Structures are given as structure tokens and as C-alpha cells.
Amino acid sequence: MSKLRDILLCEDDPNLGKLLSAYLTRKGYNTTWAQDGADGMRKFRVGSFDFVILDVNMPVKDGFQVAREIRGLDRHVPILFLTARSQREDTLKGFESGADDYMAKPFSMEELLARIEAIMRRSAALPEPDEEIGIKPIGAYNYDYNRQTLTHGEATQRLTTKENELLYLLVQASNGLLERDYALNAVWGEANYFNGRSMDVYIAKLRKHFSGDSRVEILNVHGKGFKLLTH
């Protein structure tokens, strides 16, 4: 890591909180630990954090309420929920409150660290939610990242989120190489075999979207990644 990252950890269980705080500190994070939701919000207001971990069941203010208050102040800081609950309704409520991800207890420390790093990689590679990118010409097409559209003449193709994020990374790489692992970590959160197969499917979909202009090519660089070329 190029610089120390600051994590706010809100966990009311003193044993787990102490364990998580010590582990994350050993892994190179500046970790601030709060033992209830109200204290967590106080610390968030006076600090500057790159990541927030919230236990759902906390006294004074629960994790959902804290997440909503944080989102009222900062729309972009990644939030990860920790909970012993497994009901689908609570998972949905967590995402509606502004969570980026959700982990059910018990979990391994290694899994938590991997999830934090994956979310941070995604956040770093892709634009902020309200960042205006502008329309990018790609051959005969106009690409609008913010509206997730690809326009060719009078026809407009709506892109899925993964198509949109993958195309954005290809455009950012310009005529340079978009490395497979970088794209997998940014869009899928992890570079593994199954995600790699999924990415290949989305690359094929993007190629089909550009079939109206033979000058546009998404080239597969074997074992390395992809290049978006306009001849």
C-alpha cells in the first residue's frame, strides 16, 4: 500500500472489536475503534476515513442509522456491514442504507481483509458516483459513462453496469493495455478463474455492441489483457 489507510471500526463486542482493531493495525491500517453507533458518528465527524466497518447491532445507534448519517455527510467512503443476522431483509436494508458490502459473522480475518482491499480497489479504479465524465467518441459511437449508453447514429444501446465499468476501463487505457487482473479486481472485486470467464463473456458482449463500426476493435492480448483500438 502506498500510504496508510484510515479505517473507522464500529463494533460493540469488546473482544471482537479489540481483535479486529489489532489485526487491521498489524496489516498496515490506521484503525479507530468505536464501541457504539453514537461514538462512531462522533469519531467520523472529526476524522478523515478511507473505509468504514459497521456492526449492525450496536447500542444507542445501530449500524443502519450510522450508515444513513454517514451517507448524509459523505456519499463515497466505502461502508462494510458486519452482522450475525442472515435474513435477506437485513441484507437489503443494509444496501439501502448505503453499504458497499455485507459480511455475516463468523468470518475469517483473511476474508475480511480481502473484502476491504477488493472494495478499495474498485473505489480507486472507477469514478465517484456523481463525477461527470463527459461523452467519449469511440469510432462512430458516442460513449456516455454517466448514462451507461453507447450511441451509434439514431440507435442508443443501454449498457449493464459491468459492461459500462469494463468499457470505461478500456477507454481509460486508450490504446494501451488493460490488464486482466486490474480489470477483474476493479469490476468484479477479485481476480479468479470464474470471474475471468465472466469477464470474457462481457468482452464478447462489448464487441457485439461495436459491430456497427469495423474500425473499432477490442483486441485480446493473450495472457495479459485487452486493448480497445480504433483504426
Secondary structure, DSSP 8 states (H G I E B T S, - for coil): --S-EEEEEE---HHHHHHHHHHHHHTTEEEEEESSHHHHHHHHHHS--SEEEEESS-SSS-HHHHHHHHHHH-SSS-EEEEES---HHHHHHHHHTT-SEEEESS--HHHHHHHHHHHHHHHHHS--TT----EEEETTEEEETTTTEEEETTEEEE--HHHHHHHHHHHHHTTS-EEHHHHIIIIISS--HHHHHHHHHHHHHHHHHTTT-TTEEEEEETTTEEEEEE-
